[in-house]
Amino acid sequence: MTRGHPPSVAINEAELMAKTRGLMVFALEPEGVLPFHFVICDRDCISVVRVRRLKYPGYEVAGIGFSCRNDIAALRAIPVTQEIFRELWVRGPDRCWYRYLVLPGTIEILEERDEPDETTGRKVAFPVPID
């Protein structure tokens, strides 16, 4: 399903990161046959995860929606029940990881935190890198 070779190094890094964060990884599929790379379980939540490496930074939802549109379409094509989630994990050139929840009509950033903006002082949500 993937065009070209799957990002094997990034997939292995993502799997290791998931394990170090306490997530249970119970299916790894680096061959590019299935539209996801592994399955994770976080307490009662099960997610199929697809990994993508980006050459250029751009982690806002609109940018991810454009640059990862084929990956998002592949995840949306997986027939799953409402109890199973679809996630896209993106690693950028800064080697930080970002998680996105792929829903039928939209994408949401996972793991946000609030920090005050230095100029306005208002709290602004932005993605937390998975390190």
Order of alpha helices (4+ residues) and beta strands (2+ residues): alpha-beta-beta-beta-alpha-alpha-beta-beta-beta-beta-beta
